[in-house]
Amino acid sequence: MPWGRPSISMPDGAARLERAFRDAGRPLFIPYVMGGYPDVATSARYARALARHADVIELGVPFSDPLADGPTIQAAGQRALEAGTTPADVIEIAAELRDGPPVVLMTYLNAVLAHGARVFLERCAAAGVAGLIVPDLPIDESDELREQAGRAGVALVPLAAPTSSDERLVAIGRRAQGFVYCVAVTGVTGGEVAIDDALTGFLSRARRAITAPLAVGFGVRTPVQAAAIGRLGDGVIIASQLIRMIESAESVDAAEAALDGFAADVRAALDA
């Protein structure tokens, strides 16, 4: 897909995301798909299967130095890069999903700057992307990109972690757009979440400081865990577990069926 300037009008991604949380009446299901893994066409197929049950889709842009990603997502991203996947390819997948739930891209700052932030964001908006997650962009250094994202109509979704101080949570809350990605596990993705006093305390602190919806991710592996997380937050993000399911499947058809069934179970658990 060319990186020329789009000519169509750009939607308000923050409003779309906030509306999704407001109208659901239950915790949202937010599955993650690595764009281009194992190839562009197949990852688009997996995204469409998950979109049948999802409230928001998180679509990963493969990057060579993904500091926030654990080994499972890193390996998927590396395979996507080796297959030649580009940010433009991932944005094209998002465009194919534009009639479904809102899409949020997860990428890293250098991937945005390499194409020019304004062009990257306008291209995202033209594809119907509602939001952008940039885990290596500190909240106190994000104002310039947030301003450009706002002009394009794309929400810049911040992250909060258990190590975030109360003061920092307040700063995150002031700048939050769409929702806040609350990291349930200190470190990188791929561990297993512990639904304990530490997590409950972190989310309680976040709730006091932040009025935007809280979506909780990192380490959620089962529908039962998703339901428990849903009682603490406003949304549940599942990533590495979905990639592990793809890896263990005997074929693309089997992987798609496994994702579809798992997503249906998670959605049922959250509906309950």
N, C-alpha and C positions, 0 to 999 in steps of 0.2 A: 504494500500500500504506500503511495507517495506521501511525502511529508509536507505537501503544499498546504496553504491556509484554507480551511473549510469556509464555505459560504453560507451554510445553514445556520439558523438561530440556535443558541446554546441553552440547554435547560438548567434549572437551579438544582444541582445535585444534592446539596444539603437539605433542601426542602423535601426532595424525594425520599431520602434516607430517613429523615425525621418522621415523615408521613408513614413509612413502612413500620417503624416502631410504634407509632401512636395508634395506628389502625389495627394492628394484629390482635391486640387483646391477650397476648401471651408472649413468652420469650421467643425471639427470632432464631431461626436456624440459618447459619452462615457457613456453608462449606467452602473449602479452598480447592482450587484447581491450578496446578502449575501449567501455564501456557506453553505449548510446545512439547509436553512430555506425554508419551514418548515421541510424538510428532505433532505438528500443528492440527492436522485433521482429526486425529484421535483424541487429542485433548479437548477440542471443540465438541466432539461427540460426548465425552465424559461430562463436560460442563452442561450440555443440554439435558443429560440424564439427571444430574443433580438439581438443575433448575426446576424440574417438575415438583420438587419438594421444598426448595429453598425459599427463604424470604429475601436474602441478599446473597450474591455470589462474590467471593473474593478470588480474584484472578491474578496469579503470580506472574511477574515478568522475570525470566531467568537472568541472573547476573553472576559475574565471575567471582565476586567476593562478598557473598551474602552473610554478613556478620551475625544477623539475628536468627539465621536458619540452622537447625540441627542437621545431622548427617542424612536423614531421610529426604528432606526437602532439598538439601544441597546436591545430593546425587541426582535427584530428578531434574533440578535446574541445569546441572552439568550435562546431562543427557540431552536436554532441550537445546542447549547451546551447541553441542556437537552436531545436532541435527540441523543447525543453521537458523534457529528461531531468533527473530528480532523483536524489539518492542512493537514495531508496526504490525507484525504478525499477531501479537497478543491483542493489540487494540482492534484488529480486524475480528478476532474471536468475540471480543466484547460487542462489536457492532452486530454480530449475528445473534447475540442474546438480548438485544435492546428491547424486544417486545416482552421479555420476561421480568424477573425480579431485578432490582437495581444491581449494577456491577460496580465493585470497588477494585481498583488495581493496587497490588502490593509491589513496590519496586524500591530501588535505592537511588539516592540523590544523584550520583554520577550518571545513571542511565537517563535521568530527566535532563540534566545539564548538557549532556553530550549532544542532544538534539535541539537544544535551546528550550528553556522552560516554557516560553510563551507558545511556541509551535507545538510542543508536546502536549500541553494542557488543552489547547484548542482542538487538537486532533482527538484527544480523549473525549472532550465534550461532544464533538461532531459524531463520535461513535456511540454516544449515549452513556458514557462512563459517568457514574454519579460521584465517585470519590476516589481519593488517592491516599494510600498509606505509605509513608517513607520512614522506615524504622531507624535509619541512621541520621535523621534530621532532628537535632534537639529542639525542644519547644521554644527556647529562648533565642533560637537562630532561624525560626521558621517564618517570620513575618513577611519577608519579601516574597517567598514562594506562595504563602497563603494569599497575599494580595493578588498575585497573578492568577492563582487558582480561582479566586473569587470573581475576577473579571471574566474568566472562561466559563464560570458556572459549575466548577468542580469543587467539591468539598475536600479540604485537607484534613484527614482524620488523624488525630494525635494518639500516641500510645501512653499508657500509664503502667507502672510496674510496682510490685510490692516494696521495692526500695525507694519509691518516690516519697519525698517528704510531704507533709501537709501543705507547706508553702508551694511546693512544685505542683501538687494536685490542684491547688487554687489557680495557678498560672495556666495549667492545662485546661481547666474548666472555662477560663475566660476566652480561650482561643478555640475551643472545641467546635467542630462543625460536623453535623450528621450524627456521629456517635464517637465514643472514646473506646479504643481497643485496650482492654485491660489484660495485661499479661499475668496469667495465673501462676506461672512457674518462673522463678528467677533463673536467667540463663537463656539458652537457645531453645528452639522448638524441638519436639520429639520426646521429651520426658513424659511422665504420667502425672496428671494433676492429683493433688491431695486436697480433698474438700475438708478442711480442718479450720481450727481457730485462726490460724495465720491468714488463710485466704478470706475467711469471713471478715476478719478485722480490716484487711486491706480494702475490700470492697465497701465496707461500711465507711471507712475514711474517704474513699473516692466518692461515695454517694453524698456525703456531707459537703464536699467541695465542688462537685460537678453536677450541673443540672441536665446535661445532655445524656442520652441513653448510654449504658455501659454494656459493651459486648465483651465476653470473656473467652480467651483462647489460650493455647499452649497446653498440650497434654490431655485433652479430652478425647477419650477413646471409645466410649460405649454410650448407648442411649440412656442407660441408667445414670451415668455421670453427667450427661447432657441435661437430664431432668433436674438433677441436684444443683448443677451450676445455674440452670434457669430460675431456680428459686432465689438465687442471690443476685443475678444480673438481669439485664434486659435482652441479651442475645448470647448465643453460644457459637463459637467458631471452632470448626474441626478441620484439621489440615493433614498432619503427618499420617494419621490413621487411614485416611482415604488413599494416600499414596502407597501405604503398605498393602492395602487391599488390591490395588492395581498390580503391584509387583508380584503378589502371590497368585494372581489369577492365571489360568492356563491359556487364555485367549482374550482378545479385545471384547468379544461378545460376553465372555464370562465376567470380565472386569466391569463392563457396563451393567450387567445384571446385579452384580454384587453391590455396586455403588447405589443403584436404584433401590434395592431392598434395604440396605443400611440406612439410606437417607429417609426412606419411608418410615422406618422404625424410630429414627431420631425425631422426625416430625410428629409421629404419634405420641412419643414420650413427652414432647414439649406441649402438644395440644392437651394432654391430660393434666 
